Amino acid sequence: MRGKTIHDSPIGKTLMRWLARIVFRFTGWKPAGKRPSLSKYVIIAAPHTSNWDFLYTLCLAFILEIKPFIMMKGDWFRWPLGPFLRWFGAIPVDRSKSTHIVARGIEAFRKHSRFVLLVPPAGTRSKVMYWKTGFYHIAMGAKVPIVLGYLDYRRKVGGIGPIVHPTGDMEGDMKIIRDFYAGITAKYPKQALTSPASAE
């Protein structure tokens, strides 16, 4: 799963961090928090209701100097977008095979001493009534914490929130996670995730 990305190029990484700061400044966004001092973790990208979320998430990763590998729907990787997305650390996945996705994620953590996997909990940007919980199962299987990344469109702040160490009590852990995001405003609030987690 892991490969060379723009984050591995000192010049490319510096240039993109500079561009990311410009994007944030001219769009009125501000970064908050700092890069977790952890060698391995799953980071949630939420709420996810717009394609703009991907751009701001990438900018935030460069600004905070986080090198994430990002799980994305495989349909996005058609030519000519595919090579570009992979260069930025995106990984194509078949969301119809949730068990396979979880297994791939766990194996990636086992193979590398340092690894950050970014997973949007939403399976779609349309009206979503549940959270997909693959990110939770990956974290449990790999024995790594879950970092709560967020984009708050009301305040125009993107950042890093609390760190959740999964206990195996998914209902309890997911309540903690959802309670945090209850105070975060999505670009399209009516499409934000509101109901209990799905088993997917």
Secondary structure, DSSP 4 states (H G I P E B T S, - for coil): -----GGG-HHHHHHHHHHHHHHHHHHT-EEES---S-SEEEEEEE---STHHHHHHHHHHHHTT---EEEEEGGGGSTTHHHHHHHTTEEEE-TT-HHHHHHHHHHHHHH-SSEEEEE-S-S-SS---S---HHHHHHHHHT--EEEEEEETTTTEEEEEEEE---S-HHHHHHHHHHHHTT---SSGGGS--SPPP--
